[in-house]
């Protein structure tokens, strides 16, 4: 998984922005529903592009309830049957759909931590991809945490004479004293992994279509 290439398709780059700006701030349930909608929307757009001329006027009807391609499962099946998407994205969508169903129909509080095995299967989009996505998500969240602390410290310079969070070393030292500060990172990690998995799935579908 190359960071310089898998976000090259515009569809994947747009998905990444949605993940960073919207999905991360949601609950696990909300993030999962958004993730499934992102893939469903990508497939809808694919159907509209790939439909033969004599069906183009009916595509919107077919992809909306109760049309033949209304569900995420049906969209993925039809796209795969037509050779528009490959095996790995198809299987990933299947795992995402199962996680989405749990989120949508669970009577209790839904947590992506409880779906870690299914999430890992969803991220299995190539050799070592689950580990690479985990590392990438952790780096993004860690950088964001460090940056927030650094900016907070800048507001304390006049009062303290220096930024108490002015370097990575100082921040790491403070985090060791206050492990609770990193709890939001741990909470968001499964959501970001889910979102990055969706971005990669969309990227693979876009590259296959080209």
Secondary structure, DSSP 8 states (H G I E B T S, - for coil): --TTTTT-SHHHHHHHHHHHHTGGGS-HHHHHHHHHHHHHHHHHHHHHHHS-GGGGGGHHHHHSTTSTT-SHHHHHHHHHHTTSS-HHHHHHHHHHHHHHHHHHH-SS---GGGGHHHHHHHT-SSTTHHHHHHHHHHHHHHHHHHHHHHHHHHTTHHHHSS-TTSSHHHHHHHHHH-GGGGHHHHHHHHHHHHHHHHHHHHHHHHHHH-
